[in-house]
């Protein structure tokens, strides 16, 4: 157990950040799944920028690695391009 005030505060703040990161990561994963299930190109093209923005925010906060974000965005753009 922590012995200093600052260590106790760090534990509290880390837990809050962990929950926020977890929520945002799960929300982004659900949005990616939703985008991959879309069958109409018009809907997918409209939804793609918001998903890319979510992925970029996760990478910026180091929740996911920058290369993973790039790979995700690339595969999503390819997927949307194949839709009719």
PDB file with SEQRES, HELIX, SHEET and CRYST1 records, atoms N, CA, C and O in Angstrom:
SEQRES   1 A   84  UNK UNK UNK UNK UNK UNK UNK UNK UNK UNK UNK UNK UNK          
SEQRES   2 A   84  UNK UNK UNK UNK UNK UNK UNK UNK UNK UNK UNK UNK UNK          
SEQRES   3 A   84  UNK UNK UNK UNK UNK UNK UNK UNK UNK UNK UNK UNK UNK          
SEQRES   4 A   84  UNK UNK UNK UNK UNK UNK UNK UNK UNK UNK UNK UNK UNK          
SEQRES   5 A   84  UNK UNK UNK UNK UNK UNK UNK UNK UNK UNK UNK UNK UNK          
SEQRES   6 A   84  UNK UNK UNK UNK UNK UNK UNK UNK UNK UNK UNK UNK UNK          
SEQRES   7 A   84  UNK UNK UNK UNK UNK UNK                                      
HELIX    1 AA1 UNK A    5  UNK A   37  1                                  33    
HELIX    2 AA2 UNK A   41  UNK A   60  1                                  20    
HELIX    3 AA3 UNK A   66  UNK A   82  1                                  17    
CRYST1    1.000    1.000    1.000  90.00  90.00  90.00 P 1           1          
ATOM      1  N   UNK A   1       0.838  -1.184   0.000  1.00  0.00           N  
ATOM      2  CA  UNK A   1       0.000   0.000   0.000  1.00  0.00           C  
ATOM      3  C   UNK A   1       0.880   1.243   0.000  1.00  0.00           C  
ATOM      4  O   UNK A   1       1.973   1.243   0.566  1.00  0.00           O  
ATOM      5  N   UNK A   2       0.402   2.281  -0.627  1.00  0.00           N  
ATOM      6  CA  UNK A   2       1.169   3.520  -0.740  1.00  0.00           C  
ATOM      7  C   UNK A   2       1.275   4.216   0.613  1.00  0.00           C  
ATOM      8  O   UNK A   2       0.359   4.161   1.433  1.00  0.00           O  
ATOM      9  N   UNK A   3       2.394   4.861   0.821  1.00  0.00           N  
ATOM     10  CA  UNK A   3       2.638   5.535   2.091  1.00  0.00           C  
ATOM     11  C   UNK A   3       2.598   7.053   1.988  1.00  0.00           C  
ATOM     12  O   UNK A   3       2.545   7.732   3.014  1.00  0.00           O  
ATOM     13  N   UNK A   4       2.621   7.601   0.780  1.00  0.00           N  
ATOM     14  CA  UNK A   4       2.668   9.042   0.608  1.00  0.00           C  
ATOM     15  C   UNK A   4       1.369   9.551  -0.003  1.00  0.00           C  
ATOM     16  O   UNK A   4       0.672   8.836  -0.723  1.00  0.00           O  
ATOM     17  N   UNK A   5       1.066  10.811   0.307  1.00  0.00           N  
ATOM     18  CA  UNK A   5      -0.137  11.429  -0.247  1.00  0.00           C  
ATOM     19  C   UNK A   5      -0.105  11.440  -1.771  1.00  0.00           C  
ATOM     20  O   UNK A   5      -1.107  11.165  -2.430  1.00  0.00           O  
ATOM     21  N   UNK A   6       1.058  11.761  -2.312  1.00  0.00           N  
ATOM     22  CA  UNK A   6       1.171  11.842  -3.770  1.00  0.00           C  
ATOM     23  C   UNK A   6       0.968  10.468  -4.420  1.00  0.00           C  
ATOM     24  O   UNK A   6       0.402  10.369  -5.509  1.00  0.00           O  
ATOM     25  N   UNK A   7       1.430   9.416  -3.750  1.00  0.00           N  
ATOM     26  CA  UNK A   7       1.257   8.068  -4.278  1.00  0.00           C  
ATOM     27  C   UNK A   7      -0.214   7.661  -4.250  1.00  0.00           C  
ATOM     28  O   UNK A   7      -0.696   7.003  -5.173  1.00  0.00           O  
ATOM     29  N   UNK A   8      -0.920   8.047  -3.202  1.00  0.00           N  
ATOM     30  CA  UNK A   8      -2.354   7.759  -3.116  1.00  0.00           C  
ATOM     31  C   UNK A   8      -3.120   8.501  -4.212  1.00  0.00           C  
ATOM     32  O   UNK A   8      -4.036   7.952  -4.825  1.00  0.00           O  
ATOM     33  N   UNK A   9      -2.733   9.750  -4.447  1.00  0.00           N  
ATOM     34  CA  UNK A   9      -3.380  10.527  -5.502  1.00  0.00           C  
ATOM     35  C   UNK A   9      -3.081   9.911  -6.868  1.00  0.00           C  
ATOM     36  O   UNK A   9      -3.959   9.857  -7.730  1.00  0.00           O  
ATOM     37  N   UNK A  10      -1.848   9.446  -7.069  1.00  0.00           N  
ATOM     38  CA  UNK A  10      -1.468   8.834  -8.331  1.00  0.00           C  
ATOM     39  C   UNK A  10      -2.306   7.571  -8.580  1.00  0.00           C  
ATOM     40  O   UNK A  10      -2.712   7.307  -9.711  1.00  0.00           O  
ATOM     41  N   UNK A  11      -2.559   6.803  -7.530  1.00  0.00           N  
ATOM     42  CA  UNK A  11      -3.393   5.602  -7.664  1.00  0.00           C  
ATOM     43  C   UNK A  11      -4.804   5.983  -8.103  1.00  0.00           C  
ATOM     44  O   UNK A  11      -5.383   5.343  -8.981  1.00  0.00           O  
ATOM     45  N   UNK A  12      -5.352   7.029  -7.488  1.00  0.00           N  
ATOM     46  CA  UNK A  12      -6.700   7.469  -7.849  1.00  0.00           C  
ATOM     47  C   UNK A  12      -6.744   7.979  -9.285  1.00  0.00           C  
ATOM     48  O   UNK A  12      -7.650   7.628 -10.041  1.00  0.00           O  
ATOM     49  N   UNK A  13      -5.787   8.793  -9.659  1.00  0.00           N  
ATOM     50  CA  UNK A  13      -5.802   9.365 -11.009  1.00  0.00           C  
ATOM     51  C   UNK A  13      -5.545   8.297 -12.066  1.00  0.00           C  
ATOM     52  O   UNK A  13      -6.133   8.346 -13.147  1.00  0.00           O  
ATOM     53  N   UNK A  14      -4.674   7.330 -11.771  1.00  0.00           N  
ATOM     54  CA  UNK A  14      -4.416   6.245 -12.719  1.00  0.00           C  
ATOM     55  C   UNK A  14      -5.670   5.418 -12.961  1.00  0.00           C  
ATOM     56  O   UNK A  14      -5.944   5.015 -14.092  1.00  0.00           O  
ATOM     57  N   UNK A  15      -6.424   5.167 -11.910  1.00  0.00           N  
ATOM     58  CA  UNK A  15      -7.658   4.393 -12.055  1.00  0.00           C  
ATOM     59  C   UNK A  15      -8.676   5.148 -12.910  1.00  0.00           C  
ATOM     60  O   UNK A  15      -9.352   4.552 -13.748  1.00  0.00           O  
ATOM     61  N   UNK A  16      -8.781   6.449 -12.696  1.00  0.00           N  
ATOM     62  CA  UNK A  16      -9.712   7.255 -13.489  1.00  0.00           C  
ATOM     63  C   UNK A  16      -9.303   7.266 -14.960  1.00  0.00           C  
ATOM     64  O   UNK A  16     -10.148   7.130 -15.845  1.00  0.00           O  
ATOM     65  N   UNK A  17      -8.003   7.428 -15.215  1.00  0.00           N  
ATOM     66  CA  UNK A  17      -7.513   7.428 -16.596  1.00  0.00           C  
ATOM     67  C   UNK A  17      -7.702   6.061 -17.242  1.00  0.00           C  
ATOM     68  O   UNK A  17      -8.035   5.970 -18.424  1.00  0.00           O  
ATOM     69  N   UNK A  18      -7.490   4.993 -16.466  1.00  0.00           N  
ATOM     70  CA  UNK A  18      -7.656   3.640 -16.984  1.00  0.00           C  
ATOM     71  C   UNK A  18      -9.093   3.403 -17.435  1.00  0.00           C  
ATOM     72  O   UNK A  18      -9.333   2.838 -18.502  1.00  0.00           O  
ATOM     73  N   UNK A  19     -10.043   3.838 -16.617  1.00  0.00           N  
ATOM     74  CA  UNK A  19     -11.448   3.657 -16.962  1.00  0.00           C  
ATOM     75  C   UNK A  19     -11.833   4.468 -18.198  1.00  0.00           C  
ATOM     76  O   UNK A  19     -12.583   3.993 -19.051  1.00  0.00           O  
ATOM     77  N   UNK A  20     -11.314   5.694 -18.288  1.00  0.00           N  
ATOM     78  CA  UNK A  20     -11.601   6.536 -19.449  1.00  0.00           C  
ATOM     79  C   UNK A  20     -11.022   5.911 -20.716  1.00  0.00           C  
ATOM     80  O   UNK A  20     -11.701   5.833 -21.740  1.00  0.00           O  
ATOM     81  N   UNK A  21      -9.762   5.465 -20.645  1.00  0.00           N  
ATOM     82  CA  UNK A  21      -9.115   4.839 -21.801  1.00  0.00           C  
ATOM     83  C   UNK A  21      -9.860   3.576 -22.219  1.00  0.00           C  
ATOM     84  O   UNK A  21     -10.049   3.322 -23.409  1.00  0.00           O  
ATOM     85  N   UNK A  22     -10.277   2.797 -21.242  1.00  0.00           N  
ATOM     86  CA  UNK A  22     -10.982   1.547 -21.519  1.00  0.00           C  
ATOM     87  C   UNK A  22     -12.309   1.819 -22.225  1.00  0.00           C  
ATOM     88  O   UNK A  22     -12.662   1.135 -23.186  1.00  0.00           O  
ATOM     89  N   UNK A  23     -13.034   2.814 -21.744  1.00  0.00           N  
ATOM     90  CA  UNK A  23     -14.312   3.182 -22.351  1.00  0.00           C  
ATOM     91  C   UNK A  23     -14.119   3.649 -23.796  1.00  0.00           C  
ATOM     92  O   UNK A  23     -14.835   3.214 -24.698  1.00  0.00           O  
ATOM     93  N   UNK A  24     -13.143   4.539 -24.004  1.00  0.00           N  
ATOM     94  CA  UNK A  24     -12.908   5.069 -25.346  1.00  0.00           C  
ATOM     95  C   UNK A  24     -12.432   3.980 -26.305  1.00  0.00           C  
ATOM     96  O   UNK A  24     -12.817   3.967 -27.474  1.00  0.00           O  
ATOM     97  N   UNK A  25     -11.589   3.062 -25.807  1.00  0.00           N  
ATOM     98  CA  UNK A  25     -11.082   1.990 -26.647  1.00  0.00           C  
ATOM     99  C   UNK A  25     -12.221   1.060 -27.052  1.00  0.00           C  
ATOM    100  O   UNK A  25     -12.312   0.663 -28.213  1.00  0.00           O  
ATOM    101  N   UNK A  26     -13.086   0.714 -26.109  1.00  0.00           N  
ATOM    102  CA  UNK A  26     -14.204  -0.171 -26.408  1.00  0.00           C  
ATOM    103  C   UNK A  26     -15.178   0.506 -27.378  1.00  0.00           C  
ATOM    104  O   UNK A  26     -15.687  -0.142 -28.293  1.00  0.00           O  
ATOM    105  N   UNK A  27     -15.438   1.790 -27.187  1.00  0.00           N  
ATOM    106  CA  UNK A  27     -16.325   2.530 -28.073  1.00  0.00           C  
ATOM    107  C   UNK A  27     -15.768   2.551 -29.496  1.00  0.00           C  
ATOM    108  O   UNK A  27     -16.513   2.389 -30.462  1.00  0.00           O  
ATOM    109  N   UNK A  28     -14.482   2.746 -29.617  1.00  0.00           N  
ATOM    110  CA  UNK A  28     -13.839   2.766 -30.934  1.00  0.00           C  
ATOM    111  C   UNK A  28     -13.916   1.390 -31.590  1.00  0.00           C  
ATOM    112  O   UNK A  28     -14.196   1.287 -32.785  1.00  0.00           O  
ATOM    113  N   UNK A  29     -13.670   0.339 -30.821  1.00  0.00           N  
ATOM    114  CA  UNK A  29     -13.770  -1.011 -31.378  1.00  0.00           C  
ATOM    115  C   UNK A  29     -15.175  -1.294 -31.885  1.00  0.00           C  
ATOM    116  O   UNK A  29     -15.347  -1.894 -32.946  1.00  0.00           O  
ATOM    117  N   UNK A  30     -16.177  -0.867 -31.131  1.00  0.00           N  
ATOM    118  CA  UNK A  30     -17.560  -1.073 -31.566  1.00  0.00           C  
ATOM    119  C   UNK A  30     -17.860  -0.294 -32.844  1.00  0.00           C  
ATOM    120  O   UNK A  30     -18.570  -0.784 -33.723  1.00  0.00           O  
ATOM    121  N   UNK A  31     -17.320   0.917 -32.945  1.00  0.00           N  
ATOM    122  CA  UNK A  31     -17.530   1.726 -34.152  1.00  0.00           C  
ATOM    123  C   UNK A  31     -16.864   1.065 -35.362  1.00  0.00           C  
ATOM    124  O   UNK A  31     -17.416   1.090 -36.462  1.00  0.00           O  
ATOM    125  N   UNK A  32     -15.688   0.479 -35.164  1.00  0.00           N  
ATOM    126  CA  UNK A  32     -14.985  -0.208 -36.249  1.00  0.00           C  
ATOM    127  C   UNK A  32     -15.808  -1.409 -36.716  1.00  0.00           C  
ATOM    128  O   UNK A  32     -15.956  -1.641 -37.916  1.00  0.00           O  
ATOM    129  N   UNK A  33     -16.343  -2.170 -35.758  1.00  0.00           N  
ATOM    130  CA  UNK A  33     -17.185  -3.316 -36.119  1.00  0.00           C  
ATOM    131  C   UNK A  33     -18.418  -2.858 -36.893  1.00  0.00           C  
ATOM    132  O   UNK A  33     -18.814  -3.479 -37.879  1.00  0.00           O  
ATOM    133  N   UNK A  34     -19.014  -1.763 -36.429  1.00  0.00           N  
ATOM    134  CA  UNK A  34     -20.201  -1.233 -37.100  1.00  0.00           C  
ATOM    135  C   UNK A  34     -19.868  -0.824 -38.533  1.00  0.00           C  
ATOM    136  O   UNK A  34     -20.642  -1.083 -39.455  1.00  0.00           O  
ATOM    137  N   UNK A  35     -18.714  -0.185 -38.714  1.00  0.00           N  
ATOM    138  CA  UNK A  35     -18.291   0.233 -40.056  1.00  0.00           C  
ATOM    139  C   UNK A  35     -18.054  -0.974 -40.954  1.00  0.00           C  
ATOM    140  O   UNK A  35     -18.437  -0.956 -42.123  1.00  0.00           O  
ATOM    141  N   UNK A  36     -17.434  -2.014 -40.429  1.00  0.00           N  
ATOM    142  CA  UNK A  36     -17.153  -3.214 -41.231  1.00  0.00           C  
ATOM    143  C   UNK A  36     -18.421  -3.971 -41.612  1.00  0.00           C  
ATOM    144  O   UNK A  36     -18.442  -4.687 -42.613  1.00  0.00           O  
ATOM    145  N   UNK A  37     -19.476  -3.814 -40.816  1.00  0.00           N  
ATOM    146  CA  UNK A  37     -20.736  -4.499 -41.119  1.00  0.00           C  
ATOM    147  C   UNK A  37     -21.598  -3.726 -42.118  1.00  0.00           C  
ATOM    148  O   UNK A  37     -22.553  -4.276 -42.668  1.00  0.00           O  
ATOM    149  N   UNK A  38     -21.268  -2.461 -42.354  1.00  0.00           N  
ATOM    150  CA  UNK A  38     -22.061  -1.657 -43.280  1.00  0.00           C  
ATOM    151  C   UNK A  38     -21.939  -2.203 -44.701  1.00  0.00           C  
ATOM    152  O   UNK A  38     -20.871  -2.645 -45.124  1.00  0.00           O  
ATOM    153  N   UNK A  39     -23.048  -2.163 -45.420  1.00  0.00           N  
ATOM    154  CA  UNK A  39     -23.062  -2.693 -46.781  1.00  0.00           C  
ATOM    155  C   UNK A  39     -23.229  -1.606 -47.829  1.00  0.00           C  
ATOM    156  O   UNK A  39     -22.929  -1.829 -49.002  1.00  0.00           O  
ATOM    157  N   UNK A  40     -23.701  -0.440 -47.429  1.00  0.00           N  
ATOM    158  CA  UNK A  40     -23.890   0.651 -48.381  1.00  0.00           C  
ATOM    159  C   UNK A  40     -22.692   1.587 -48.342  1.00  0.00           C  
ATOM    160  O   UNK A  40     -22.262   2.018 -47.273  1.00  0.00           O  
ATOM    161  N   UNK A  41     -22.161   1.894 -49.513  1.00  0.00           N  
ATOM    162  CA  UNK A  41     -20.968   2.738 -49.606  1.00  0.00           C  
ATOM    163  C   UNK A  41     -21.246   4.148 -49.090  1.00  0.00           C  
ATOM    164  O   UNK A  41     -20.386   4.764 -48.460  1.00  0.00           O  
ATOM    165  N   UNK A  42     -22.450   4.658 -49.358  1.00  0.00           N  
ATOM    166  CA  UNK A  42     -22.780   6.022 -48.935  1.00  0.00           C  
ATOM    167  C   UNK A  42     -22.740   6.152 -47.417  1.00  0.00           C  
ATOM    168  O   UNK A  42     -22.185   7.116 -46.891  1.00  0.00           O  
ATOM    169  N   UNK A  43     -23.329   5.181 -46.706  1.00  0.00           N  
ATOM    170  CA  UNK A  43     -23.320   5.204 -45.244  1.00  0.00           C  
ATOM    171  C   UNK A  43     -21.902   5.047 -44.695  1.00  0.00           C  
ATOM    172  O   UNK A  43     -21.503   5.741 -43.759  1.00  0.00           O  
ATOM    173  N   UNK A  44     -21.155   4.130 -45.290  1.00  0.00           N  
ATOM    174  CA  UNK A  44     -19.793   3.875 -44.823  1.00  0.00           C  
ATOM    175  C   UNK A  44     -18.893   5.090 -45.030  1.00  0.00           C  
ATOM    176  O   UNK A  44     -18.080   5.424 -44.168  1.00  0.00           O  
ATOM    177  N   UNK A  45     -19.044   5.755 -46.189  1.00  0.00           N  
ATOM    178  CA  UNK A  45     -18.233   6.952 -46.454  1.00  0.00           C  
ATOM    179  C   UNK A  45     -18.573   8.083 -45.490  1.00  0.00           C  
ATOM    180  O   UNK A  45     -17.702   8.876 -45.130  1.00  0.00           O  
ATOM    181  N   UNK A  46     -19.824   8.160 -45.074  1.00  0.00           N  
ATOM    182  CA  UNK A  46     -20.220   9.199 -44.128  1.00  0.00           C  
ATOM    183  C   UNK A  46     -19.695   8.901 -42.722  1.00  0.00           C  
ATOM    184  O   UNK A  46     -19.373   9.821 -41.970  1.00  0.00           O  
ATOM    185  N   UNK A  47     -19.609   7.616 -42.370  1.00  0.00           N  
ATOM    186  CA  UNK A  47     -19.206   7.204 -41.017  1.00  0.00           C  
ATOM    187  C   UNK A  47     -17.690   7.090 -40.862  1.00  0.00           C  
ATOM    188  O   UNK A  47     -17.168   7.181 -39.751  1.00  0.00           O  
ATOM    189  N   UNK A  48     -16.988   6.893 -41.971  1.00  0.00           N  
ATOM    190  CA  UNK A  48     -15.532   6.672 -41.932  1.00  0.00           C  
ATOM    191  C   UNK A  48     -14.743   7.796 -41.248  1.00  0.00           C  
ATOM    192  O   UNK A  48     -13.882   7.486 -40.425  1.00  0.00           O  
ATOM    193  N   UNK A  49     -14.985   9.082 -41.537  1.00  0.00           N  
ATOM    194  CA  UNK A  49     -14.181  10.127 -40.885  1.00  0.00           C  
ATOM    195  C   UNK A  49     -14.281  10.125 -39.362  1.00  0.00           C  
ATOM    196  O   UNK A  49     -13.294  10.395 -38.678  1.00  0.00           O  
ATOM    197  N   UNK A  50     -15.457   9.824 -38.830  1.00  0.00           N  
ATOM    198  CA  UNK A  50     -15.591   9.806 -37.373  1.00  0.00           C  
ATOM    199  C   UNK A  50     -14.825   8.635 -36.758  1.00  0.00           C  
ATOM    200  O   UNK A  50     -14.261   8.765 -35.672  1.00  0.00           O  
ATOM    201  N   UNK A  51     -14.804   7.498 -37.445  1.00  0.00           N  
ATOM    202  CA  UNK A  51     -14.056   6.344 -36.937  1.00  0.00           C  
ATOM    203  C   UNK A  51     -12.554   6.626 -36.995  1.00  0.00           C  
ATOM    204  O   UNK A  51     -11.821   6.306 -36.058  1.00  0.00           O  
ATOM    205  N   UNK A  52     -12.105   7.217 -38.083  1.00  0.00           N  
ATOM    206  CA  UNK A  52     -10.684   7.563 -38.211  1.00  0.00           C  
ATOM    207  C   UNK A  52     -10.274   8.554 -37.127  1.00  0.00           C  
ATOM    208  O   UNK A  52      -9.179   8.457 -36.572  1.00  0.00           O  
ATOM    209  N   UNK A  53     -11.148   9.500 -36.829  1.00  0.00           N  
ATOM    210  CA  UNK A  53     -10.882  10.463 -35.768  1.00  0.00           C  
ATOM    211  C   UNK A  53     -10.742   9.763 -34.413  1.00  0.00           C  
ATOM    212  O   UNK A  53      -9.851  10.090 -33.630  1.00  0.00           O  
ATOM    213  N   UNK A  54     -11.612   8.814 -34.147  1.00  0.00           N  
ATOM    214  CA  UNK A  54     -11.552   8.068 -32.880  1.00  0.00           C  
ATOM    215  C   UNK A  54     -10.236   7.295 -32.768  1.00  0.00           C  
ATOM    216  O   UNK A  54      -9.610   7.275 -31.708  1.00  0.00           O  
ATOM    217  N   UNK A  55      -9.824   6.663 -33.861  1.00  0.00           N  
ATOM    218  CA  UNK A  55      -8.578   5.890 -33.861  1.00  0.00           C  
ATOM    219  C   UNK A  55      -7.386   6.822 -33.638  1.00  0.00           C  
ATOM    220  O   UNK A  55      -6.468   6.496 -32.886  1.00  0.00           O  
ATOM    221  N   UNK A  56      -7.407   7.984 -34.299  1.00  0.00           N  
ATOM    222  CA  UNK A  56      -6.325   8.956 -34.128  1.00  0.00           C  
ATOM    223  C   UNK A  56      -6.217   9.439 -32.686  1.00  0.00           C  
ATOM    224  O   UNK A  56      -5.115   9.613 -32.168  1.00  0.00           O  
ATOM    225  N   UNK A  57      -7.354   9.654 -32.042  1.00  0.00           N  
ATOM    226  CA  UNK A  57      -7.339  10.109 -30.650  1.00  0.00           C  
ATOM    227  C   UNK A  57      -6.747   9.054 -29.730  1.00  0.00           C  
ATOM    228  O   UNK A  57      -6.008   9.381 -28.801  1.00  0.00           O  
ATOM    229  N   UNK A  58      -7.068   7.784 -29.986  1.00  0.00           N  
ATOM    230  CA  UNK A  58      -6.486   6.711 -29.170  1.00  0.00           C  
ATOM    231  C   UNK A  58      -4.971   6.646 -29.352  1.00  0.00           C  
ATOM    232  O   UNK A  58      -4.232   6.440 -28.389  1.00  0.00           O  
ATOM    233  N   UNK A  59      -4.519   6.821 -30.582  1.00  0.00           N  
ATOM    234  CA  UNK A  59      -3.074   6.786 -30.841  1.00  0.00           C  
ATOM    235  C   UNK A  59      -2.383   7.981 -30.203  1.00  0.00           C  
ATOM    236  O   UNK A  59      -1.278   7.856 -29.674  1.00  0.00           O  
ATOM    237  N   UNK A  60      -3.029   9.129 -30.252  1.00  0.00           N  
ATOM    238  CA  UNK A  60      -2.443  10.335 -29.672  1.00  0.00           C  
ATOM    239  C   UNK A  60      -2.255  10.193 -28.163  1.00  0.00           C  
ATOM    240  O   UNK A  60      -1.285  10.703 -27.602  1.00  0.00           O  
ATOM    241  N   UNK A  61      -3.189   9.498 -27.510  1.00  0.00           N  
ATOM    242  CA  UNK A  61      -3.114   9.303 -26.061  1.00  0.00           C  
ATOM    243  C   UNK A  61      -2.341   8.058 -25.672  1.00  0.00           C  
ATOM    244  O   UNK A  61      -2.293   7.694 -24.497  1.00  0.00           O  
ATOM    245  N   UNK A  62      -1.731   7.397 -26.658  1.00  0.00           N  
ATOM    246  CA  UNK A  62      -0.942   6.179 -26.437  1.00  0.00           C  
ATOM    247  C   UNK A  62      -1.771   5.032 -25.867  1.00  0.00           C  
ATOM    248  O   UNK A  62      -1.239   4.171 -25.167  1.00  0.00           O  
ATOM    249  N   UNK A  63      -3.063   5.014 -26.161  1.00  0.00           N  
ATOM    250  CA  UNK A  63      -3.882   3.866 -25.784  1.00  0.00           C  
ATOM    251  C   UNK A  63      -3.591   2.729 -26.751  1.00  0.00           C  
ATOM    252  O   UNK A  63      -3.528   1.566 -26.351  1.00  0.00           O  
ATOM    253  N   UNK A  64      -3.413   3.068 -28.030  1.00  0.00           N  
ATOM    254  CA  UNK A  64      -2.942   2.101 -29.016  1.00  0.00           C  
ATOM    255  C   UNK A  64      -1.689   2.668 -29.674  1.00  0.00           C  
ATOM    256  O   UNK A  64      -1.457   3.877 -29.644  1.00  0.00           O  
ATOM    257  N   UNK A  65      -0.896   1.803 -30.260  1.00  0.00           N  
ATOM    258  CA  UNK A  65       0.345   2.219 -30.900  1.00  0.00           C  
ATOM    259  C   UNK A  65       0.042   2.948 -32.210  1.00  0.00           C  
ATOM    260  O   UNK A  65      -0.965   2.677 -32.865  1.00  0.00           O  
ATOM    261  N   UNK A  66       0.919   3.867 -32.579  1.00  0.00           N  
ATOM    262  CA  UNK A  66       0.729   4.640 -33.809  1.00  0.00           C  
ATOM    263  C   UNK A  66       0.647   3.746 -35.045  1.00  0.00           C  
ATOM    264  O   UNK A  66      -0.148   4.005 -35.949  1.00  0.00           O  
ATOM    265  N   UNK A  67       1.470   2.694 -35.086  1.00  0.00           N  
ATOM    266  CA  UNK A  67       1.449   1.802 -36.245  1.00  0.00           C  
ATOM    267  C   UNK A  67       0.148   1.014 -36.315  1.00  0.00           C  
ATOM    268  O   UNK A  67      -0.375   0.763 -37.401  1.00  0.00           O  
ATOM    269  N   UNK A  68      -0.370   0.627 -35.163  1.00  0.00           N  
ATOM    270  CA  UNK A  68      -1.654  -0.081 -35.146  1.00  0.00           C  
ATOM    271  C   UNK A  68      -2.752   0.831 -35.665  1.00  0.00           C  
ATOM    272  O   UNK A  68      -3.626   0.394 -36.413  1.00  0.00           O  
ATOM    273  N   UNK A  69      -2.707   2.097 -35.271  1.00  0.00           N  
ATOM    274  CA  UNK A  69      -3.699   3.064 -35.748  1.00  0.00           C  
ATOM    275  C   UNK A  69      -3.612   3.204 -37.264  1.00  0.00           C  
ATOM    276  O   UNK A  69      -4.631   3.245 -37.953  1.00  0.00           O  
ATOM    277  N   UNK A  70      -2.399   3.278 -37.771  1.00  0.00           N  
ATOM    278  CA  UNK A  70      -2.206   3.414 -39.216  1.00  0.00           C  
ATOM    279  C   UNK A  70      -2.723   2.175 -39.950  1.00  0.00           C  
ATOM    280  O   UNK A  70      -3.367   2.292 -40.992  1.00  0.00           O  
ATOM    281  N   UNK A  71      -2.443   0.996 -39.407  1.00  0.00           N  
ATOM    282  CA  UNK A  71      -2.917  -0.238 -40.022  1.00  0.00           C  
ATOM    283  C   UNK A  71      -4.438  -0.325 -40.009  1.00  0.00           C  
ATOM    284  O   UNK A  71      -5.052  -0.742 -40.991  1.00  0.00           O  
ATOM    285  N   UNK A  72      -5.040   0.069 -38.894  1.00  0.00           N  
ATOM    286  CA  UNK A  72      -6.497   0.062 -38.796  1.00  0.00           C  
ATOM    287  C   UNK A  72      -7.120   0.998 -39.824  1.00  0.00           C  
ATOM    288  O   UNK A  72      -8.050   0.624 -40.538  1.00  0.00           O  
ATOM    289  N   UNK A  73      -6.596   2.216 -39.889  1.00  0.00           N  
ATOM    290  CA  UNK A  73      -7.152   3.204 -40.816  1.00  0.00           C  
ATOM    291  C   UNK A  73      -7.002   2.729 -42.260  1.00  0.00           C  
ATOM    292  O   UNK A  73      -7.919   2.876 -43.069  1.00  0.00           O  
ATOM    293  N   UNK A  74      -5.853   2.166 -42.571  1.00  0.00           N  
ATOM    294  CA  UNK A  74      -5.603   1.682 -43.924  1.00  0.00           C  
ATOM    295  C   UNK A  74      -6.590   0.587 -44.301  1.00  0.00           C  
ATOM    296  O   UNK A  74      -7.169   0.611 -45.387  1.00  0.00           O  
ATOM    297  N   UNK A  75      -6.778  -0.376 -43.399  1.00  0.00           N  
ATOM    298  CA  UNK A  75      -7.681  -1.486 -43.706  1.00  0.00           C  
ATOM    299  C   UNK A  75      -9.127  -1.020 -43.806  1.00  0.00           C  
ATOM    300  O   UNK A  75      -9.890  -1.546 -44.615  1.00  0.00           O  
ATOM    301  N   UNK A  76      -9.514  -0.035 -42.990  1.00  0.00           N  
ATOM    302  CA  UNK A  76     -10.880   0.480 -43.055  1.00  0.00           C  
ATOM    303  C   UNK A  76     -11.126   1.233 -44.357  1.00  0.00           C  
ATOM    304  O   UNK A  76     -12.187   1.095 -44.967  1.00  0.00           O  
ATOM    305  N   UNK A  77     -10.153   2.026 -44.780  1.00  0.00           N  
ATOM    306  CA  UNK A  77     -10.297   2.775 -46.029  1.00  0.00           C  
ATOM    307  C   UNK A  77     -10.404   1.802 -47.198  1.00  0.00           C  
ATOM    308  O   UNK A  77     -11.214   2.002 -48.103  1.00  0.00           O  
ATOM    309  N   UNK A  78      -9.582   0.741 -47.182  1.00  0.00           N  
ATOM    310  CA  UNK A  78      -9.649  -0.270 -48.242  1.00  0.00           C  
ATOM    311  C   UNK A  78     -11.016  -0.939 -48.256  1.00  0.00           C  
ATOM    312  O   UNK A  78     -11.597  -1.164 -49.318  1.00  0.00           O  
ATOM    313  N   UNK A  79     -11.524  -1.255 -47.073  1.00  0.00           N  
ATOM    314  CA  UNK A  79     -12.821  -1.905 -46.968  1.00  0.00           C  
ATOM    315  C   UNK A  79     -13.932  -1.021 -47.538  1.00  0.00           C  
ATOM    316  O   UNK A  79     -14.785  -1.489 -48.293  1.00  0.00           O  
ATOM    317  N   UNK A  80     -13.912   0.245 -47.173  1.00  0.00           N  
ATOM    318  CA  UNK A  80     -14.948   1.175 -47.660  1.00  0.00           C  
ATOM    319  C   UNK A  80     -14.840   1.355 -49.167  1.00  0.00           C  
ATOM    320  O   UNK A  80     -15.851   1.518 -49.849  1.00  0.00           O  
ATOM    321  N   UNK A  81     -13.616   1.327 -49.689  1.00  0.00           N  
ATOM    322  CA  UNK A  81     -13.427   1.499 -51.131  1.00  0.00           C  
ATOM    323  C   UNK A  81     -14.005   0.337 -51.924  1.00  0.00           C  
ATOM    324  O   UNK A  81     -14.381   0.510 -53.084  1.00  0.00           O  
ATOM    325  N   UNK A  82     -14.083  -0.843 -51.319  1.00  0.00           N  
ATOM    326  CA  UNK A  82     -14.609  -2.008 -52.041  1.00  0.00           C  
ATOM    327  C   UNK A  82     -16.135  -2.052 -52.048  1.00  0.00           C  
ATOM    328  O   UNK A  82     -16.725  -2.808 -52.820  1.00  0.00           O  
ATOM    329  N   UNK A  83     -16.779  -1.255 -51.202  1.00  0.00           N  
ATOM    330  CA  UNK A  83     -18.239  -1.263 -51.133  1.00  0.00           C  
ATOM    331  C   UNK A  83     -18.864  -0.608 -52.337  1.00  0.00           C  
ATOM    332  O   UNK A  83     -18.253   0.247 -52.980  1.00  0.00           O  
ATOM    333  N   UNK A  84     -20.087  -1.010 -52.645  1.00  0.00           N  
ATOM    334  CA  UNK A  84     -20.790  -0.426 -53.783  1.00  0.00           C  
ATOM    335  C   UNK A  84     -22.045   0.263 -53.332  1.00  0.00           C  
ATOM    336  O   UNK A  84     -22.774   0.818 -54.155  1.00  0.00           O  
TER     337      UNK A  84                                                      
END                                                                             
